[in-house]
């Protein structure tokens, strides 16, 4: 299984553009490719999130890989950090 690139994520209805600042989108997609698509182990990493008003915030996620209907997916537990 291969993971999604930034371009493929951007084709997913607005996920990266709505939730991740542009500068962190490649890192977010890379973490998905390397950890979720291979169904390896959970990973925790930090990124900058976007609010609906366009402001940003420091965030951390626990990305937990699993297989659903034969497709790699991930649960994300996101929390704001300071």
C-alpha angles and dihedrals in degrees: 000000000000126000129236123272123218089263091054091047089051088056088057104092103281097306101134095033093048100043112022128057112243094247091058099043096092092050090049093050091045091054089051092049095049101039111023105033089053089045090229119145136314115278132199119207141155130242139155115264130207125230123210089256090057096252118130133227137188110256140177127204137196104214109199116190124217140154119248120183089341094307128109112244135161138220111222123204104192125188133176114244131191 
